[in-house]
Amino acid sequence: MVKRVTGTDETHQLLKKLKKIHGELMFHQSGGCCDGSSPMCYPRGEFRVGESDVLLGEIGDTPFYMSKDQFEYWKHTQLIIDVVDGRGGMFSVEGPEGKRFLTRSRVFTDEERAILG
């Protein structure tokens, strides 16, 4: 199965820790300037998604949304959500942990693009 979004082991470990603190979580990446260009992690239900957002998949059981406009730029790639040291967006729940989520990517192969349609 081809996934549009996945997470590193470090991402899964940090999500597990954050869920103990905040409950169920979700990601959103808007593609806007500043913090919006990074994946932001929120307690589920505290960020409202709408018609201008695309559900790319889940990392574990954490849904990952992206704005439609941003998805147009990234649709040919698999997003790999990673964790690095540093301060993330001020509204993203990982900030107090001294970590931030980071989007890495790789281009889908021709075969994978055919599967995704």
SULDA-V772730 format. One record per residue. N is the residue number from 1. PSI is psi in radians with two decimals (* if undefined). Layout:
N;PSI / N;PSI
This chain:
1;2.32 / 2;2.26 / 3;2.40 / 4;-0.47 / 5;2.46 / 6;2.98 / 7;2.68 / 8;2.96 / 9;-0.70 / 10;-0.64 / 11;-0.80 / 12;-0.70 / 13;-0.78 / 14;-0.69 / 15;-0.71 / 16;-0.77 / 17;-0.78 / 18;-0.58 / 19;-0.57 / 20;-0.51 / 21;-0.78 / 22;-0.12 / 23;-2.79 / 24;2.55 / 25;2.98 / 26;2.74 / 27;2.62 / 28;2.37 / 29;2.00 / 30;-0.51 / 31;0.06 / 32;-3.07 / 33;2.93 / 34;-2.16 / 35;-0.48 / 36;-0.31 / 37;-0.09 / 38;2.70 / 39;2.20 / 40;2.38 / 41;2.22 / 42;2.71 / 43;2.38 / 44;2.30 / 45;-0.20 / 46;-0.16 / 47;2.19 / 48;2.14 / 49;2.71 / 50;-2.83 / 51;-0.34 / 52;0.19 / 53;2.59 / 54;2.29 / 55;1.98 / 56;-0.41 / 57;-2.77 / 58;2.60 / 59;1.87 / 60;-2.08 / 61;0.43 / 62;1.96 / 63;2.57 / 64;2.06 / 65;2.66 / 66;2.56 / 67;2.55 / 68;-0.75 / 69;-0.76 / 70;-0.67 / 71;-0.63 / 72;-0.59 / 73;-0.52 / 74;-0.07 / 75;-0.34 / 76;0.08 / 77;2.69 / 78;2.26 / 79;2.31 / 80;1.89 / 81;2.17 / 82;3.04 / 83;2.33 / 84;2.81 / 85;2.56 / 86;3.13 / 87;2.22 / 88;-2.80 / 89;2.53 / 90;-0.29 / 91;-0.07 / 92;2.37 / 93;-0.26 / 94;-0.23 / 95;-0.88 / 96;-0.24 / 97;-0.05 / 98;0.36 / 99;2.84 / 100;2.59 / 101;2.55 / 102;2.38 / 103;2.13 / 104;2.92 / 105;2.83 / 106;2.57 / 107;2.35 / 108;2.57 / 109;2.91 / 110;-0.71 / 111;-0.75 / 112;-0.72 / 113;-0.65 / 114;-0.69 / 115;-0.74 / 116;-0.42 / 117;*
